[in-house]
Amino acid sequence: MERVEYLQQFVDETDWYNGIVLGRLLRESIWRPFPRPLQSWLRNYIGGTFLYFASGFLWCFYIYYLKHNVYIPKDAIPSYRAMKLQIIVAMKAMPWYCVLPTVSEFMVESGWTRCYSKISELSWPMYIVYLIIYLVLCEFGIYWMHRELHDIKPLYKYLHATHHIYNKQNTLSPFAGLAFHPLDGILQAAPHVICLFIVPTHFMTHIMLLFCEAVWTANIHDCIHGKIWPVMGAGYHTVHHTTYRHNYGHYTIWMDWMFGTLRGPEDDSEKGE
């Protein structure tokens, strides 16, 4: 298959994604004349916003209302004001967050990355092997990006501190998951895109993982410790928000274990330091 014909598969796939979202909300005559990057950005913005509110409201309804005082003590439930402020910060950043997947799609369509279109081009075993390598590299990249956002003082002061005003159980909620300075959120998600140049990556899987970020980050800010090893659950991430110097990992605790920054939720002897 010639290169131009092969790259057309990615273009057709993003057209399909655009049709699923934009085609259901707008007349085709409205969005189809837009430049392709603008179509992708608009689809990412609509999809990301929907996912943020759907996951946030459903999870808050479940843990704060249906399971009231079961998973979280009453005095640890965040106020409506705190959640409203988190939503405002996240919504201001959302248009900028959506630039990253839009750029990554453009690079994939242009043939600059190592993305492939169909799993059948490799095999299921190789797909799984490459996916594991991709996830490990992403975990490594996100860990160090997050850690440097703390260790490099100007980055913390001007970027990451926006997120760390939520530093107690009763200020953390699923809505805090995307309440970042826009550049902070992009930097922490950037390893997902950088890895496309390193590891053969299934395009649809890459898109799905980017949107899974929104769901996962909501989950790790709900203060419920799931105790599923080696998952970096909310219990570990709450420790990060209270000590500022532990548990920089994203999906797992392995990087923190390897680099000496792991601290379990059970061990509160250093809390507040």
C-alpha atoms as one frame of an Amber mdcrd trajectory, in Angstrom:
protein
   0.000   0.000   0.000   1.423   3.389  -1.007   2.200   5.901   1.706  -0.427
   8.459   0.650  -3.085   5.747   0.505  -1.984   4.418   3.895  -2.115   7.857
   5.556  -5.589   8.349   4.107  -6.756   5.654   6.537  -5.982   7.977   9.449
  -7.774  10.854   7.719 -10.816   8.644   7.159 -10.729   7.549  10.796 -10.677
  11.109  12.162 -13.463  11.993   9.715 -15.452   9.146  11.245 -14.828  10.467
  14.769 -15.849  13.954  13.676 -19.027  12.589  12.149 -19.955  10.710  15.324
 -19.752  13.860  17.474 -20.303  16.834  15.193 -22.681  15.039  12.845 -25.067
  14.343  15.733 -25.084  17.929  16.987 -24.682  20.147  13.934 -25.792  20.159
  10.330 -22.972  18.948   8.106 -23.138  22.191   6.119 -22.066  24.031   9.276
 -19.002  22.063  10.375 -17.797  20.329   7.211 -16.395  23.543   5.585 -14.162
  24.109   8.644 -10.446  23.307   8.190  -9.685  19.761   9.317  -7.736  20.803
  12.457 -10.637  23.023  13.525 -13.093  20.137  13.021 -10.920  17.903  15.202
 -10.488  20.596  17.848 -14.250  21.215  18.006 -14.960  17.479  18.290 -12.331
  17.117  21.036 -13.743  20.131  22.880 -17.315  18.852  22.779 -16.276  15.295
  23.672 -13.888  16.374  26.422 -16.410  18.743  27.997 -19.141  16.105  27.914
 -16.837  13.505  29.453 -15.704  15.919  32.177 -19.222  16.791  33.295 -20.659
  13.287  32.833 -17.931  11.562  34.844 -17.792  14.359  37.438 -21.534  14.665
  38.108 -22.206  10.918  38.048 -19.335  10.165  40.403 -20.241  13.028  42.768
 -23.868  11.882  42.796 -22.768   8.361  43.661 -20.229   9.091  46.414 -21.756
  12.233  47.946 -25.460  11.371  47.659 -26.209   7.669  47.067 -23.303   6.566
  49.291 -23.491   9.545  51.627 -21.155   9.110  54.614 -20.146   5.603  53.428
 -16.927   6.159  51.482 -16.176   9.681  52.716 -16.976  11.204  56.120 -19.468
  14.053  56.055 -16.837  16.614  57.035 -14.659  15.540  54.080 -17.288  16.259
  51.418 -16.240  19.340  49.420 -18.501  22.364  49.386 -20.516  23.363  46.342
 -18.385  26.493  46.164 -15.153  24.465  45.963 -16.555  22.287  43.180 -17.887
  25.327  41.315 -14.444  26.948  41.381 -12.868  23.718  40.111 -15.338  23.604
  37.229 -14.583  27.222  36.328 -10.821  26.580  36.252 -11.279  23.402  34.191
 -13.613  25.092  31.697 -11.185  27.967  31.171  -8.463  25.426  30.404 -10.534
  22.999  28.307 -10.175  24.858  24.963  -6.394  24.722  25.388  -6.335  21.084
  26.512  -8.027  20.143  23.246  -5.156  21.577  21.221  -2.928  18.614  22.190
  -5.039  15.772  20.701  -5.734  18.004  17.680  -1.993  18.439  17.076  -1.335
  14.738  17.654  -3.984  13.804  15.062  -2.437  16.202  12.544   1.006  14.656
  13.081  -0.413  11.151  12.699  -2.271  12.075   9.488   0.934  13.679   8.168
   2.918  10.477   8.767   5.307  11.978  11.289   4.663   9.387  13.998   4.939
   5.609  14.317   1.177   5.138  14.557  -0.498   2.326  12.663  -4.118   2.094
  11.659  -5.164  -1.530  12.141  -4.113  -4.152  14.675  -4.070  -6.698  11.831
  -0.999  -4.899  10.452   0.932  -6.415  13.350  -0.751  -9.072  15.494  -2.597
  -9.117  18.791   0.502 -10.269  20.745   2.617  -7.462  19.257  -0.191  -4.963
  19.813  -0.186  -5.897  23.521   3.626  -5.748  23.741   3.780  -2.300  22.163
   0.853  -1.086  24.265   2.655  -2.119  27.458   5.839  -0.339  26.321   3.782
   2.746  25.435   2.077   2.796  28.839   5.356   2.288  30.728   7.007   5.143
  28.834   3.954   7.353  29.427   4.038   6.530  33.128   7.745   7.403  33.243
   7.211  10.645  31.339   4.196  11.775  33.366   5.977  10.959  36.635   8.991
  13.128  35.793   6.920  15.894  34.225   4.764  16.043  37.367   7.772  15.872
  39.668   9.588  18.683  37.841   6.449  20.823  38.037   6.995  20.611  41.795
  10.794  20.748  41.931  11.343  23.645  39.503  10.041  26.536  41.570   8.909
  28.870  38.748   6.954  26.017  37.137   5.256  25.321  40.436   4.572  28.969
  41.243   3.170  29.969  37.851   1.628  26.688  36.667   1.129  23.827  39.099
   0.133  25.878  42.159  -3.210  26.512  40.442  -4.051  22.848  41.007  -2.607
  22.587  44.498  -4.919  25.085  46.130  -6.995  21.916  46.591  -4.902  20.430
  49.379  -7.372  18.880  51.826  -9.995  16.161  51.620 -12.830  18.654  51.895
 -11.532  20.643  48.923 -10.821  17.706  46.603 -13.529  16.367  44.296 -13.726
  14.618  40.904 -14.062  18.079  39.341 -10.552  18.958  40.558  -9.176  16.386
  38.123  -8.894  18.875  35.254  -8.602  22.064  37.324  -5.126  22.991  36.095
  -3.408  25.899  34.452  -3.824  25.031  30.735  -0.087  24.660  30.101   0.272
  22.459  33.180  -2.402  20.073  31.910  -0.846  19.961  28.440   2.645  19.291
  29.813   1.414  16.377  31.934  -0.436  14.831  28.982   2.412  15.477  26.513
   4.146  12.098  27.131   1.166  10.422  25.438   2.047  12.300  22.253   5.842
  12.077  22.575   5.562   8.291  22.801   3.962   8.212  19.343   7.399   9.007
  17.922   9.063   6.196  19.885   6.686   3.225  19.973   4.442   1.792  17.215
   1.020   2.786  18.542  -2.486   1.883  17.412  -4.161   5.185  16.503  -7.600
   4.435  17.962  -6.008   3.188  21.188  -4.043   6.450  21.474  -7.229   8.518
  21.076  -9.073   6.392  23.636  -6.223   6.662  26.158  -6.184  10.455  25.878
  -9.874  10.586  26.746  -9.418   7.976  29.480  -7.140  10.556  31.117 -10.203
  12.685  31.875 -12.007   9.799  33.579  -8.942   8.601  35.465  -7.993  12.032
  36.759 -11.543  12.480  38.073 -11.237   9.152  39.879  -7.949   9.907  41.658
  -9.330  13.136  43.129 -12.343  11.579  44.880 -10.363  10.736  48.091 -11.562
   7.090  48.088  -8.704   4.660  48.620  -9.457   1.578  46.517  -6.429  -0.404
  47.767  -5.832  -2.186  44.466  -2.089  -2.775  44.140  -0.227  -1.360  42.179
  -2.811   1.223  41.136  -2.143   4.860  42.025  -5.613   5.325  43.458  -7.175
   8.335  45.105  -5.743   7.403  48.506  -2.206   7.819  47.187  -3.067  10.953
  45.246  -4.701  12.560  48.271  -1.368  12.080  50.062   0.252  13.922  47.154
  -2.095  16.864  47.701  -1.357  17.012  51.421   2.436  16.467  51.448   3.346
  17.918  48.013   6.393  15.661  47.701   5.115  12.107  47.324   3.199  10.013
  44.794   3.832  11.802  41.510   2.806   8.767  39.454  -0.280   8.553  37.317
  -1.737   5.079  36.820   0.571   3.071  39.085   2.866   3.453  42.090   5.850
   1.827  40.367   7.715   5.000  39.385   7.354   6.411  42.894   8.604   3.115
  44.283  11.585   3.111  41.899  12.566   6.729  42.552  11.917   6.854  46.301
   8.857   9.106  46.456   6.199   6.552  47.354   4.148   7.057  50.493   1.135
   4.921  51.359  -2.183   6.338  52.583  -1.861   4.245  55.749   1.319   6.021
  56.793   0.232   9.461  57.975   3.193  10.093  60.207   4.534  12.754  57.831
   1.210  14.290  56.897   1.282  18.029  56.847   5.029  18.282  56.370
